Amino acid sequence: MQLSESKPVESAPPVVVDAGPVCRAVDRLSGLFGALAAAAIVGILVLVCVEIAMRNILSRSTMISDEVAGYLNAAAVFLGLGYTLREGAFIRVDSLYAKLRGRVLMAARWAFTLVTMVSLLVLLYYVGKHLVYLYTNNVRSDSLSQTPLYIPASVVALGLLVLVLQLGTYILKRVRDVP
């Protein structure tokens, strides 16, 4: 693809190829996890409303609403990561990109993308190790609910895994753009 001279390189749309059924499946999985993230936010809203109603009407508390809301908040964040990447909704500071042009800009984008992938894989590895530890040692929360902590940690690990898969599809779809 050749660009006209009046159009700067950075404004050109990336070449995106159909990367096949695996990438489409990952896109669907990211969409599903995005819906689950939205459901977690609705769950927080419902939980807070129930807690307020119980305290004001029954003069009682659920005693676990803050803990469960924290788990749902983490679920909303981590389950939504893959969807956020798929939709191009991550916040990016463009101060460095604004100074780069042409092949240098393209190389910087690819370098940042690959460093991000390596960083996420390392993070996923350690979260996975921690998850195994929590499960094998039956670690539970200190609260009244005694929640097995491998449950919320599993949600974090699944969200990171979907983010890694989505970043992999991002790379595959744009591989023809590599300079």
ZASEKOL-192922 format. One record per residue: z, y negated, x of N, C-alpha, C, O in turn. Coordinates in Angstrom, 2 decimals, decimal comma. Atoms other than C-alpha are relative to their C-alpha. Layout:
BEGIN
<pt <Z Y X> <Z Y X> <Z Y X> <Z Y X>>
...
END
This chain:
BEGIN
<pt <0,00 1,16 0,84> <0,00 0,00 0,00> <0,00 -1,23 0,90> <0,83 -1,36 1,80>>
<pt <0,08 1,21 -0,80> <-1,02 -3,34 1,43> <0,46 -1,17 -0,86> <0,08 -1,29 -2,02>>
<pt <-0,54 1,14 0,71> <0,79 -6,51 0,46> <-0,81 -1,24 0,34> <-1,29 -1,40 1,46>>
<pt <0,68 1,26 -0,29> <-0,86 -9,87 0,09> <0,91 -0,87 0,84> <2,13 -0,70 0,85>>
<pt <-0,79 0,84 -0,90> <0,23 -12,53 2,55> <0,89 -0,98 -0,75> <1,85 -1,48 -0,18>>
<pt <-0,81 0,95 0,74> <1,63 -14,75 -0,19> <1,30 0,63 -0,52> <2,20 -0,08 -0,97>>
<pt <-1,17 -0,70 0,51> <4,19 -12,12 -1,16> <0,85 0,50 1,16> <0,35 1,26 1,99>>
<pt <-0,84 -0,51 -1,07> <7,17 -11,52 1,16> <0,27 1,50 -0,17> <0,27 2,01 -1,29>>
<pt <-0,20 -1,45 0,01> <7,86 -7,88 2,10> <1,19 0,40 -0,85> <1,12 1,39 -1,57>>
<pt <-1,21 -0,41 0,69> <11,36 -7,83 0,65> <-0,11 -0,08 -1,52> <0,70 0,52 -2,22>>
<pt <0,13 0,07 1,44> <10,13 -8,72 -2,84> <-0,91 1,09 -0,55> <-1,02 1,26 -1,76>>
<pt <0,87 -1,07 0,44> <7,70 -5,81 -2,95> <0,83 1,16 -0,53> <1,84 1,52 0,06>>
<pt <-0,77 -1,13 0,53> <8,86 -2,95 -5,13> <-0,12 1,20 0,94> <-1,17 1,42 1,54>>
<pt <0,08 -1,17 -0,87> <9,74 0,20 -3,20> <-0,93 1,05 -0,59> <-1,07 1,17 -1,81>>
<pt <0,83 -1,10 0,45> <7,35 3,10 -3,37> <0,94 1,12 -0,42> <1,72 1,63 0,39>>
<pt <-0,86 -1,05 0,51> <9,08 5,65 -5,56> <-0,90 1,13 -0,46> <-1,78 0,93 -1,30>>
<pt <0,80 -1,16 0,36> <7,60 9,11 -5,85> <0,82 0,90 -0,91> <2,05 0,89 -0,88>>
<pt <-0,69 -0,99 0,82> <8,41 11,78 -8,39> <0,45 1,11 0,94> <-0,38 1,83 1,50>>
<pt <-0,53 -0,96 -0,96> <10,69 13,99 -6,33> <0,27 1,37 -0,62> <0,85 2,24 0,03>>
<pt <-0,07 -1,32 0,59> <10,63 16,87 -8,78> <1,20 0,26 -0,89> <1,99 -0,64 -1,18>>
<pt <-1,02 -0,36 0,98> <12,97 18,74 -11,08> <1,43 -0,14 0,52> <2,34 -0,43 -0,27>>
<pt <-1,36 0,13 -0,54> <15,98 18,67 -8,75> <0,48 -1,44 -0,12> <1,60 -1,70 -0,55>>
<pt <-0,38 1,41 0,11> <15,98 14,88 -8,62> <0,19 -0,41 -1,45> <1,09 -1,19 -1,77>>
<pt <-0,17 0,32 1,42> <15,50 14,68 -12,38> <1,33 0,57 -0,51> <2,01 -0,07 -1,32>>
<pt <-1,28 -0,61 0,40> <18,47 17,05 -12,83> <1,18 -0,84 0,50> <2,15 -1,04 -0,22>>
<pt <-1,07 0,84 -0,56> <20,63 14,89 -10,54> <0,08 -1,31 -0,79> <1,18 -1,80 -1,07>>
<pt <-0,01 1,22 0,82> <19,57 11,80 -12,51> <0,68 0,24 -1,33> <1,46 -0,59 -1,79>>
<pt <-0,65 -0,33 1,27> <20,62 13,51 -15,74> <1,50 0,22 0,19> <2,30 -0,23 -0,63>>
<pt <-1,42 -0,22 -0,30> <23,91 14,62 -14,17> <0,72 -1,34 0,21> <1,84 -1,52 -0,28>>
<pt <-0,59 1,33 -0,20> <24,58 11,04 -13,06> <0,16 -0,71 -1,33> <1,17 -1,39 -1,56>>
<pt <-0,11 0,60 1,34> <23,88 9,88 -16,61> <1,14 0,60 -0,79> <1,88 -0,12 -1,47>>
<pt <-1,12 -0,67 0,68> <26,30 12,46 -18,00> <1,34 -0,49 0,54> <2,25 -0,80 -0,23>>
<pt <-1,24 0,46 -0,60> <28,99 11,43 -15,53> <0,25 -1,48 -0,33> <1,40 -1,89 -0,48>>
<pt <-0,16 1,40 0,42> <28,33 7,77 -16,39> <0,56 -0,08 -1,41> <1,40 -0,94 -1,70>>
<pt <-0,54 -0,05 1,37> <28,96 8,63 -20,06> <1,47 0,42 0,01> <2,28 -0,11 -0,75>>
<pt <-1,41 -0,42 -0,11> <32,18 10,43 -19,07> <0,87 -1,15 0,53> <2,02 -1,30 0,11>>
<pt <-0,73 1,16 -0,51> <33,23 7,31 -17,12> <0,27 -0,99 -1,12> <1,36 -1,54 -1,23>>
<pt <-0,19 0,88 1,15> <32,68 5,22 -20,23> <1,04 0,56 -0,96> <1,85 -0,18 -1,50>>
<pt <-0,98 -0,64 0,87> <34,67 7,74 -22,26> <1,42 -0,15 0,57> <2,38 -0,29 -0,18>>
<pt <-1,32 0,19 -0,62> <37,53 7,43 -19,75> <0,52 -1,40 -0,27> <1,72 -1,58 -0,50>>
<pt <-0,41 1,37 0,30> <37,58 3,68 -20,31> <0,45 -0,12 -1,46> <1,44 -0,77 -1,76>>
<pt <-0,40 -0,02 1,41> <37,68 4,22 -24,07> <1,35 0,71 -0,14> <2,20 0,30 -0,93>>
<pt <-1,27 -0,72 0,02> <40,49 6,73 -23,47> <1,17 -0,88 0,42> <2,25 -0,80 -0,17>>
<pt <-1,05 0,95 -0,41> <42,49 4,06 -21,64> <0,33 -0,95 -1,15> <1,50 -1,21 -1,44>>
<pt <-0,20 0,92 1,12> <41,98 1,68 -24,55> <0,81 0,67 -1,11> <1,76 0,09 -1,62>>
<pt <-0,72 -0,72 1,06> <43,12 4,28 -27,09> <1,45 0,26 0,42> <2,37 0,07 -0,37>>
<pt <-1,35 -0,30 -0,49> <46,10 5,27 -24,95> <0,90 -1,24 -0,03> <2,06 -1,15 -0,43>>
<pt <-0,78 1,24 0,02> <47,26 1,66 -24,58> <0,32 -0,41 -1,43> <1,44 -0,84 -1,72>>
<pt <-0,25 0,34 1,41> <46,87 1,05 -28,32> <1,06 0,91 -0,61> <1,93 0,45 -1,34>>
<pt <-1,01 -0,95 0,50> <48,87 4,19 -29,14> <1,38 -0,36 0,56> <2,37 -0,35 -0,17>>
<pt <-1,28 0,36 -0,61> <51,58 3,16 -26,69> <0,58 -1,25 -0,64> <1,77 -1,30 -0,94>>
<pt <-0,47 1,24 0,63> <51,80 -0,33 -28,19> <0,49 0,27 -1,42> <1,55 -0,21 -1,82>>
<pt <-0,39 -0,32 1,38> <51,90 1,03 -31,74> <1,30 0,79 -0,03> <2,18 0,50 -0,84>>
<pt <-1,22 -0,81 -0,02> <54,56 3,61 -30,90> <1,22 -0,85 0,34> <2,28 -0,71 -0,26>>
<pt <-1,14 0,84 -0,40> <56,77 1,04 -29,19> <0,39 -0,98 -1,10> <1,58 -1,22 -1,32>>
<pt <-0,30 1,01 1,02> <56,47 -1,52 -31,99> <0,38 0,59 -1,34> <1,18 0,00 -2,07>>
<pt <-0,26 -0,58 1,32> <56,55 0,79 -35,00> <1,12 1,04 0,05> <2,01 1,04 -0,80>>
<pt <-0,96 -1,10 -0,08> <58,59 3,80 -33,88> <1,12 -0,23 1,01> <2,05 0,57 1,11>>
<pt <-0,96 0,30 -1,07> <60,57 2,20 -31,05> <0,12 1,17 0,99> <1,20 1,49 1,48>>
<pt <0,07 -1,12 -0,94> <59,48 5,11 -28,84> <-1,18 -0,22 0,93> <-2,01 -1,11 0,72>>
<pt <1,09 0,09 -0,98> <57,16 5,60 -25,91> <-0,59 1,39 0,25> <0,08 2,41 0,05>>
<pt <0,60 -1,28 -0,38> <54,74 8,29 -24,84> <0,59 0,49 1,32> <0,53 1,68 1,62>>
<pt <-0,63 -0,27 -1,30> <56,52 8,14 -21,46> <-0,99 0,37 1,11> <-0,60 0,46 2,28>>
<pt <0,98 -0,39 -1,02> <53,31 9,11 -19,66> <-1,26 -0,85 -0,05> <-2,22 -0,58 0,68>>
<pt <1,24 0,77 0,18> <50,80 6,47 -20,72> <-0,45 -0,67 1,29> <-1,65 -0,72 1,57>>
<pt <0,40 0,66 -1,25> <50,88 4,64 -17,38> <-0,62 1,00 0,97> <-1,60 0,69 1,65>>
<pt <0,54 -1,02 -0,89> <50,28 7,85 -15,44> <-1,39 0,45 -0,45> <-2,32 0,52 0,36>>
<pt <1,28 -0,47 0,52> <47,48 9,07 -17,69> <-1,05 -1,10 0,10> <-2,21 -0,83 0,41>>
<pt <0,94 1,12 -0,13> <45,88 5,61 -17,72> <-0,47 -0,13 1,45> <-1,64 -0,46 1,70>>
<pt <0,39 0,03 -1,41> <45,90 5,70 -13,91> <-1,02 1,09 0,33> <-1,98 0,84 1,04>>
<pt <0,96 -1,09 -0,22> <44,14 9,08 -13,89> <-1,34 -0,32 -0,65> <-2,40 -0,07 -0,07>>
<pt <1,24 0,36 0,68> <41,61 7,83 -16,43> <-0,73 -1,12 0,72> <-1,96 -1,15 0,76>>
<pt <0,62 1,07 -0,77> <41,01 4,71 -14,36> <-0,73 0,56 1,22> <-1,87 0,17 1,50>>
<pt <0,65 -0,63 -1,15> <40,28 6,81 -11,27> <-1,23 0,79 -0,45> <-2,26 0,78 0,22>>
<pt <1,15 -0,75 0,54> <38,01 9,02 -13,40> <-1,15 -0,94 -0,31> <-2,30 -0,64 0,00>>
<pt <1,05 0,96 0,34> <36,11 5,98 -14,68> <-0,72 -0,49 1,25> <-1,94 -0,61 1,27>>
<pt <0,60 0,50 -1,24> <35,55 4,72 -11,14> <-0,87 1,08 0,65> <-2,05 0,86 0,92>>
<pt <0,72 -1,01 -0,78> <34,55 7,97 -9,46> <-1,11 0,68 -0,78> <-2,14 1,02 -0,21>>
<pt <1,06 -0,61 0,79> <32,57 9,48 -12,33> <-1,18 -0,95 -0,19> <-2,31 -0,51 -0,41>>
<pt <1,06 0,98 0,19> <30,59 6,26 -12,62> <-0,79 -0,34 1,25> <-1,77 -1,09 1,17>>
<pt <0,66 0,39 -1,25> <29,53 6,04 -8,96> <-1,47 0,42 0,06> <-2,33 -0,40 0,41>>
<pt <1,39 -0,47 -0,03> <26,37 8,17 -9,21> <-0,87 -0,76 -0,98> <-2,00 -1,13 -0,65>>
<pt <0,73 0,77 1,00> <25,28 6,40 -12,38> <-0,27 -1,42 0,48> <-1,36 -1,96 0,31>>
<pt <0,14 1,36 -0,51> <25,89 3,02 -10,77> <-1,10 -0,07 1,06> <-1,89 -1,02 1,07>>
<pt <1,07 -0,03 -1,01> <23,67 3,97 -7,81> <-1,36 0,20 -0,66> <-2,32 -0,49 -0,32>>
<pt <1,27 -0,27 0,68> <20,97 5,37 -10,09> <-0,55 -1,25 -0,66> <-1,76 -1,49 -0,64>>
<pt <0,42 1,20 0,71> <20,88 2,12 -12,05> <-0,17 -1,21 0,91> <-0,58 -2,28 0,44>>
<pt <0,13 1,11 -0,93> <20,88 -0,06 -8,92> <1,03 -1,09 -0,25> <0,76 -2,28 -0,03>>
<pt <-1,00 0,98 0,41> <24,10 -1,74 -10,03> <1,11 -0,22 1,03> <2,07 -0,95 0,75>>
<pt <-0,99 0,27 -1,03> <26,10 -1,63 -6,80> <-0,14 -1,43 0,49> <-1,26 -1,94 0,59>>
<pt <0,03 1,36 -0,54> <27,04 -5,04 -5,46> <-0,36 0,10 1,48> <0,22 0,89 2,22>>
<pt <0,43 -0,02 -1,40> <25,30 -5,73 -2,16> <0,05 -1,43 0,53> <-0,44 -2,36 -0,11>>
<pt <-0,05 1,30 -0,65> <25,98 -8,61 0,17> <-1,29 -0,15 0,80> <-1,53 0,60 1,75>>
<pt <1,32 0,15 -0,58> <22,55 -9,86 1,16> <-0,06 -0,96 1,19> <-1,16 -1,31 1,63>>
<pt <0,04 0,99 -1,07> <23,57 -12,24 3,94> <-0,73 0,53 1,24> <-1,44 -0,23 1,90>>
<pt <0,71 -0,57 -1,14> <22,29 -9,86 6,63> <-1,46 0,25 -0,35> <-2,36 -0,08 0,43>>
<pt <1,38 -0,29 0,42> <19,21 -8,74 4,69> <-0,85 -1,26 -0,06> <-2,04 -1,22 0,23>>
<pt <0,75 1,25 0,14> <18,21 -12,37 4,11> <-0,57 -0,48 1,32> <-1,55 -1,23 1,34>>
<pt <0,46 0,44 -1,32> <17,78 -12,88 7,86> <-1,06 0,93 0,59> <-1,66 0,60 1,62>>
<pt <0,93 -1,00 -0,54> <15,57 -9,82 8,37> <-1,32 -0,02 -0,75> <-1,38 -0,41 -1,92>>
<pt <1,34 -0,03 0,60> <11,86 -9,40 7,71> <-0,74 1,25 0,47> <-0,44 1,82 1,52>>
<pt <0,95 -1,04 -0,39> <9,20 -6,71 7,78> <0,63 1,33 0,36> <1,50 1,85 -0,35>>
<pt <-0,46 -1,32 -0,45> <9,83 -3,52 9,71> <1,48 0,01 0,37> <2,16 1,03 0,20>>
<pt <-1,43 0,07 -0,35> <13,25 -4,70 10,92> <0,83 0,12 -1,27> <1,86 0,80 -1,28>>
<pt <-0,69 -0,10 1,28> <14,35 -5,15 7,31> <-0,03 1,44 -0,52> <0,98 1,98 -0,96>>
<pt <0,14 -1,38 0,46> <13,00 -1,72 6,40> <0,88 0,94 0,82> <1,54 1,82 0,26>>
<pt <-0,82 -0,85 -0,87> <14,72 -0,10 9,40> <1,49 -0,20 -0,29> <2,25 0,76 -0,30>>
<pt <-1,41 0,28 0,31> <18,02 -1,83 8,56> <0,40 0,66 -1,32> <1,48 1,23 -1,43>>
<pt <-0,29 -0,65 1,29> <17,84 -0,60 4,95> <0,17 1,50 0,18> <1,10 2,09 -0,36>>
<pt <-0,10 -1,44 -0,22> <17,21 2,96 6,09> <1,23 0,35 0,83> <1,89 1,36 0,56>>
<pt <-1,18 -0,27 -0,83> <19,93 2,78 8,75> <1,27 -0,08 -0,85> <2,13 0,79 -0,75>>
<pt <-1,18 0,14 0,86> <22,49 1,53 6,22> <0,08 1,15 -1,00> <1,17 1,67 -1,27>>
<pt <0,02 -1,11 0,96> <21,42 4,18 3,72> <0,46 1,30 0,66> <1,26 2,04 0,09>>
<pt <-0,36 -1,25 -0,68> <21,74 7,00 6,25> <1,46 -0,03 0,47> <2,14 1,00 0,41>>
<pt <-1,42 0,11 -0,39> <25,09 5,72 7,57> <0,89 0,19 -1,23> <1,94 0,82 -1,15>>
<pt <-0,75 -0,20 1,25> <26,29 5,57 3,97> <0,07 1,48 -0,36> <1,12 1,97 -0,76>>
<pt <0,01 -1,43 0,32> <25,22 9,19 3,42> <0,95 0,77 0,91> <1,72 1,61 0,43>>
<pt <-0,90 -0,69 -0,93> <27,03 10,38 6,54> <1,46 -0,31 -0,33> <2,30 0,59 -0,34>>
<pt <-1,36 0,39 0,34> <30,15 8,42 5,58> <0,47 0,70 -1,27> <1,61 1,16 -1,34>>
<pt <-0,36 -0,67 1,24> <30,12 9,87 2,07> <0,22 1,49 0,20> <1,12 2,08 -0,40>>
<pt <-0,18 -1,43 -0,28> <29,71 13,40 3,39> <1,34 0,26 0,69> <2,02 1,24 0,38>>
<pt <-1,30 -0,14 -0,67> <32,71 12,93 5,69> <1,13 -0,19 -1,01> <2,08 0,59 -1,03>>
<pt <-1,02 0,25 1,02> <34,75 11,46 2,82> <0,10 1,18 -0,97> <1,21 1,61 -1,31>>
<pt <0,00 -1,14 0,90> <33,72 14,31 0,51> <0,66 1,22 0,64> <1,38 1,96 -0,02>>
<pt <-0,61 -1,11 -0,72> <34,74 16,85 3,15> <1,54 -0,11 -0,03> <2,22 0,86 -0,34>>
<pt <-1,45 0,17 -0,05> <38,24 15,40 3,49> <0,63 0,00 -1,39> <1,74 0,50 -1,57>>
<pt <-0,50 -0,08 1,37> <38,69 14,94 -0,25> <0,03 1,46 -0,44> <0,96 1,89 -1,12>>
<pt <0,03 -1,44 0,30> <37,67 18,60 -0,62> <1,14 0,75 0,65> <1,78 1,60 0,02>>
<pt <-1,14 -0,63 -0,68> <40,22 19,66 1,98> <1,32 -0,33 -0,70> <2,17 0,53 -0,87>>
<pt <-1,22 0,42 0,69> <42,91 17,66 0,20> <0,11 0,70 -1,36> <1,21 1,09 -1,77>>
<pt <0,02 -0,69 1,28> <41,89 19,20 -3,12> <0,46 1,45 0,15> <1,26 1,94 -0,66>>
<pt <-0,43 -1,39 -0,26> <42,30 22,71 -1,69> <1,50 0,04 0,28> <2,19 0,93 -0,21>>
<pt <-1,43 0,07 -0,29> <45,72 21,73 -0,35> <0,81 -0,18 -1,29> <1,80 0,52 -1,51>>
<pt <-0,71 0,25 1,25> <46,82 20,36 -3,74> <0,03 1,24 -0,88> <1,04 1,55 -1,51>>
<pt <0,09 -1,18 0,85> <45,64 23,49 -5,52> <0,83 1,17 0,55> <1,60 1,80 -0,17>>
<pt <-0,68 -1,17 -0,58> <46,98 26,10 -3,11> <1,52 -0,19 0,05> <2,26 0,80 -0,01>>
<pt <-1,44 0,26 -0,07> <50,40 24,42 -2,89> <0,59 -0,42 -1,35> <1,77 -0,77 -1,44>>
<pt <-0,44 0,34 1,36> <50,60 23,70 -6,64> <0,75 -1,34 -0,03> <1,82 -1,44 -0,63>>
<pt <-0,62 1,32 -0,05> <51,41 20,03 -5,96> <-0,13 -0,66 -1,37> <-1,20 -0,68 -1,97>>
<pt <-0,04 0,63 1,32> <52,44 18,20 -9,12> <0,51 -1,44 0,12> <1,15 -1,81 1,10>>
<pt <-0,48 1,39 0,01> <53,14 14,59 -10,04> <1,51 -0,03 -0,16> <2,11 0,94 -0,64>>
<pt <-1,45 0,16 0,10> <56,72 13,29 -9,90> <0,44 -0,41 -1,39> <1,64 -0,53 -1,65>>
<pt <-0,34 0,54 1,32> <56,56 12,11 -13,49> <0,43 1,08 -0,97> <0,50 2,27 -0,64>>
<pt <-0,42 -0,89 1,07> <57,70 13,65 -16,73> <-1,05 1,06 -0,30> <-0,71 2,19 -0,66>>
<pt <1,08 -0,93 0,36> <54,30 15,29 -17,26> <-0,19 1,13 1,01> <-0,72 2,19 0,66>>
<pt <0,18 -1,01 -1,06> <54,36 17,21 -13,96> <-1,47 0,45 0,10> <-1,75 1,64 0,22>>
<pt <1,44 -0,29 -0,05> <50,55 17,00 -13,87> <-0,37 0,65 1,32> <-0,01 0,13 2,38>>
<pt <0,51 -0,57 -1,25> <48,97 19,36 -11,34> <-1,01 -0,98 0,61> <-2,01 -1,31 -0,02>>
<pt <0,82 1,07 -0,58> <47,40 16,85 -8,95> <-1,39 0,44 0,41> <-2,24 -0,40 0,73>>
<pt <1,36 -0,42 -0,29> <44,39 19,02 -8,24> <-0,95 -0,38 -1,14> <-2,16 -0,47 -0,92>>
<pt <0,87 0,37 1,12> <43,09 18,04 -11,70> <-0,61 -1,39 0,22> <-1,84 -1,50 0,21>>
<pt <0,65 1,29 -0,27> <42,63 14,30 -11,01> <-0,76 -0,01 1,33> <-1,77 -0,70 1,46>>
<pt <0,73 -0,06 -1,28> <41,62 15,11 -7,41> <-1,35 0,67 -0,18> <-2,31 0,34 0,53>>
<pt <1,28 -0,67 0,28> <38,89 17,39 -8,79> <-1,00 -0,99 -0,57> <-2,19 -0,94 -0,26>>
<pt <0,89 1,01 0,59> <37,49 14,50 -10,79> <-0,52 -0,93 1,09> <-1,70 -1,29 1,10>>
<pt <0,42 0,83 -1,13> <37,42 12,35 -7,65> <-1,06 0,72 0,83> <-2,08 0,13 1,19>>
<pt <0,94 -0,78 -0,80> <35,66 15,12 -5,71> <-1,34 0,16 -0,72> <-2,40 0,04 -0,10>>
<pt <1,25 -0,14 0,76> <33,11 15,70 -8,48> <-0,78 -1,31 -0,03> <-2,00 -1,31 0,12>>
<pt <0,67 1,30 0,00> <32,36 11,99 -8,69> <-0,65 -0,29 1,34> <-1,78 -0,79 1,39>>
<pt <0,58 0,20 -1,33> <31,83 11,80 -4,92> <-1,19 0,93 0,22> <-2,19 0,52 0,82>>
<pt <1,12 -0,94 -0,15> <29,62 14,91 -5,02> <-1,23 -0,50 -0,73> <-2,34 -0,43 -0,19>>
<pt <1,15 0,53 0,75> <27,41 13,39 -7,70> <-0,56 -1,24 0,69> <-1,78 -1,44 0,69>>
<pt <0,49 1,15 -0,76> <27,22 10,17 -5,67> <-0,83 0,44 1,20> <-1,89 -0,13 1,47>>
<pt <0,76 -0,52 -1,14> <26,10 12,15 -2,61> <-1,35 0,55 -0,47> <-2,38 0,29 0,15>>
<pt <1,25 -0,54 0,53> <23,51 14,00 -4,70> <-0,94 -1,12 -0,44> <-2,15 -1,06 -0,19>>
<pt <0,83 1,12 0,45> <22,29 10,74 -6,24> <-0,56 -0,78 1,18> <-1,70 -1,22 1,14>>
<pt <0,51 0,67 -1,19> <22,02 9,11 -2,82> <-1,09 0,85 0,66> <-2,06 0,31 1,18>>
<pt <1,05 -0,89 -0,51> <20,05 12,17 -1,68> <-1,29 -0,16 -0,77> <-2,37 -0,18 -0,17>>
<pt <1,22 0,21 0,78> <17,62 11,69 -4,56> <-0,58 -1,39 0,26> <-1,80 -1,56 0,26>>
<pt <0,46 1,35 -0,35> <17,45 7,98 -3,74> <-0,86 0,07 1,27> <-1,93 -0,53 1,36>>
<pt <0,74 -0,15 -1,27> <16,36 8,93 -0,23> <-1,30 0,75 -0,22> <-2,34 0,33 0,28>>
<pt <1,20 -0,80 0,23> <13,90 11,59 -1,40> <-1,08 -0,78 -0,75> <-2,26 -0,67 -0,43>>
<pt <0,96 0,77 0,79> <12,27 9,26 -3,93> <-0,69 -1,09 0,81> <-1,79 -1,53 0,48>>
<pt <0,54 1,12 -0,79> <11,70 6,61 -1,27> <-0,45 0,41 1,39> <-0,74 -0,45 2,23>>
<pt <0,28 -0,48 -1,36> <10,90 8,77 1,74> <-1,35 -0,48 0,50> <-1,54 -0,62 1,71>>
<pt <1,31 0,51 -0,45> <7,31 7,52 1,82> <0,09 -1,45 0,45> <-0,85 -1,95 1,07>>
<pt <-0,18 1,39 -0,41> <8,69 4,01 2,40> <0,48 -0,13 1,44> <0,53 -1,24 1,97>>
<pt <-0,51 0,07 -1,37> <10,03 4,92 5,84> <-1,09 -0,54 0,91> <-2,23 -0,06 0,87>>
<pt <1,04 0,58 -0,86> <8,23 2,80 8,43> <-0,50 0,97 1,06> <-1,37 0,62 1,85>>
END
